[in-house]
Amino acid sequence: MLNIDHLTAGYGQSQVLFDVSLSIQAGQVLALLGRNGMGKTTTISALMGMIPRWGGVVTLDGRDTSRLPSHRVARLGVGLVPEGRQIFPTLTVEENLVATAAAPGDGPARWTLEAVWDLFPRLKERRRNLGNRLSGGEQQMLAIGRALMTNPRLLILDEATEGLAPVIRGEIWAVLDILKREGLSILLVDKNLSAVLRLADNCAVIEKGRTVWSGSSDALKQADDVQSAYLHM
């Protein structure tokens, strides 16, 4: 579904990505791992078209998206849950969800308001509340629901459990497990290695803007040298 080959990118004159390659098959979960500041969020921004790609190729279902702006990448079926949630604070929960709603081009919508309410009953209880009146955990649920309302074929989550209470993190991981079992392709960035390895099929590790390791989650569980060199503080 998604292939990134030798991607390079940066901000202004500062290069951040030097050689990032990864791929996701339909229905798989891929974890993008690395210490802080190694280029994970920049990789997401580049593949989404939010910053210019300097080199390399990004393809979705074989279509080269390397020069497409972010709104056109999203229309190809990519939903983003950005770091920091970035919900609309002065819109209600329901308005946040409806604002991004889009029907798929090949059949009925899987994700509707009712489907999101079923996934996150707490959001239904707060459907009339403004975004800035929600707790951090509720805002994260809303950010995920908002991305799902675009009816994506690929869901990207950047630090979706960061800063949340343990019970809320557990709810988020349970939701991601449901989405995986439904066959949704997922690209995931998260610092909780044990939870990531339980959910992800494959992992890609980046260090200083380069892919330094890729393989199955089972292989990474056994690769103590890789974890020690690139993941542990």
Secondary structure, DSSP 8 states (H G I E B T S, - for coil): -EEEEEEEEEETTEEEEEEEEEEE-TT-EEEEE--TTSSHHHHHHHHTTSS-EEEEEEEETTEE-TT--HHHHHHTTEEEE-TT----TTSBHHHHHHHT----TTSS-S--HHHHHHH-HHHHHTTTSBGGGS-HHHHHHHHHHHHHTT--SEEEEESTTTT--HHHHHHHHHHHHHHHHTT-EEEEE-S-HHHHHHH-SEEEEEETTEEEEEEEHHHHHH-HHHHHHHT--
